[in-house]
Amino acid sequence: MTEITDDRAATPTRPRRIKRRRRLVLITLSVLVGLVVLLGAAGGWVGSRALTAKAELEKAQTLVGTLKTQATAMDFAGLGDTSTMLSAATGKAVDQAHDPLWQAAEIVPFAGANLTAVRQMAEAIDVVAQDAVAPIATVASGLSAASLKPVDGKINLGPIVELNTALATASTALDSAAKSVAGIELDGTIDQVSAAGSKLSTMLDGAATTVREVSSFTSVAPDMLGASGPRTYVLIFQNLAETTALGGTAAALTEVTVDDGAISIARQASSLDFPWRDGQPVVAEDPKLSALYTQLMYTRLNLSTSRPDFPTAAKITQAFWQQDLGGTVDGVISIDPAALAHMLGATGPVAVSTGDVLSKDNAVALLLNEIYFRYQGKNGAYQTDAFFAEAAKTMFDAVTNSQAEPQAMLRAVALGVTEHRIMAWSSHPEEQKIIDGTPMAGILRTTNEATTTTGVFFRDMSASKMDFYLETRATLNTDVCTAATPTFTATVNLHSTVTDAIAVSLPRYVASQAWGVKQFRTEVFVYGPPGTTFVSSSIDAVDGASLETTTDDLGRPVARFSVMLTPGQTSAVTAVFTGPAGTYAAPELRTTPMLNPTAVTVDAPGCNTAK
């Protein structure tokens, strides 16, 4: 039997299948078109939010600049207002980045990496605004310039304690933000995003370091100001007319007590009140230092500042004071007349009982030269010391009794610290550890990480006050930024401005005790950078100059020269050091803070940045 196929039953099925396929295609196309439209709308939405976030972050950057200006000007009310605006800006930027469509778009290739990085940066900046800037601004907004002034010799410790708490919070927040930004994946992002991330990371690292250092200082400041019990400090007033490496001889000293912020002068003394200890060092002697600076550094208080290391001078001073005058010394602070002149610019002129008026314009000349012409009798040394003591007390009273505006005084003190004319040391190890990291420590760095520092220091060896008439210049030539094994050449010029007319009028106490007005002797100590080696020296002088010795000190090679100058004479000495291959930061030339500041030149091709 033959099977018959029914084509009539099969024919209608094909059109139905075709129609069904067409409908599926149309539906699929419709869905795809809808997705394209939806993604386009979402892209526009995300793009709009990205632009808003960008604008808010740019506003935040401007506000940070405003905060810096207000902090410098002590505009405390303004700090609070600006901080509020900053928090609003960063908060809005984060809100844009936390939109669901933004977060969904972060999985899109290429664009997603950029959106993720921008969101993470916005979150980090918001942490800084909310948890670092805001706490500090809250404390600051409750202050005023007047509230920071000492009243009747007492400093209000309350704001310092509050600020310390805020700084501790800010330090934690900045460390967290810096760590977060360092972890942001910038590979695959556009140049603008990558550059912004790198810049933000650098800024946060710097801010975190700065706040950490300030927080460390404010954490111990209350105790240093007597919050936990009375403190006793000795102030050294350095006489720049008789130069030593740190500035000048320790001519006059004042004992200052601090009790719960109340500051007062206790005892005053001069170097003449401390007997010479010939052959009996006041502290344990380092034979190498005695060979370099002679044992006089350990036996005569006025020469305690011979070495360019303030902790050394402070410990020697502490020992002299405690052994000869008694009591406990918690710390030593040094200041010179040039720094006092800066401070007189803030307080205004002050009068002393002699009828003299000390001002920023006449203090240095009066204290370091003119006073010696006034008191020339056999008691001249004691009369000048009495004048120094009264001048110091008068200045102290002006500083501690609200005579200066805080902004002006802070600028004056900061300038003194920057010039290494104000230094401090604490006998409490936890406090000294913090001071060591600041410019007021008066120390030379032991590595080349931050700067590659060459040092040029001076010491009068004429027993005179002739450095009022000494001009100095120091030049450093180095290829540290271009050579694998760098060379450092330091040339030092000394010039006597004494004329014949000046020479015949000089008081005995100013002229050299050994040679009168005929000549005077200056030692020059040239310290090479850490890790370098002394290789050669040269001398350009008529006569009387020589290389005395070479050794090492403070982890550096040292060349000591002796220069003898007659009135009007000029002399120059040069020391050359070489360093091994390695990493060197940008070069710096550090010098003694002289009465007539040393003219400093650094010639270092290619040294725009650290090597």
Secondary structure, DSSP 8 states (H G I E B T S, - for coil): ------HHHHTTHHHHHHHHHHHHHHHHHHHHHHHHHHHHHHHHHHHHHHHHHHHHHHHHHHHHHHHHHHHHTT-HHHHHHHHHHHHHHHHHHHHHHT-HHHHHHTTSTTHHHHHHHHHHHHHHHHHHIIIIIHHHHHHHHT--TGGGS-BTTB---HHHHHHHHHHHHHHHHHHHHHHHHHT---TTS-HHHHHHHHHHHHHHHHHHHHHHHHHHHHHHHHHHTTTTS-EEEEEEEEEEEEEETTEEEEEEEEEEEEETTEEEEEEEEEGGGS---TT--SS---HHHHHHH-THHHH-GGGTT-SS-HHHHHHHHHHHHHHHT-S---EEEEE-HHHHHHHHHHH--EE-TTS-EE-TTTHHHIIIIIHHHH--STTHHHHHHHHHHHHHHHHHHHHHTT-S-HHHHHHHHHHHHHTT-EEEEESSHHHHHHHTTSGGG----SSSSS-EEEEEEEEE-SSS-GGGGEEEEEEEEE-TTT-SS-EEEEEEEEEE---HHHHHH--TTTSBTTTBTS-EEEEEEEE--TT-EEEEEEEE-SSSEEEEEEEEETTEEEEEEEEEE-TT-EEEEEEEEE--SS----EEEEE---SS--EEEEE-TT-SS--
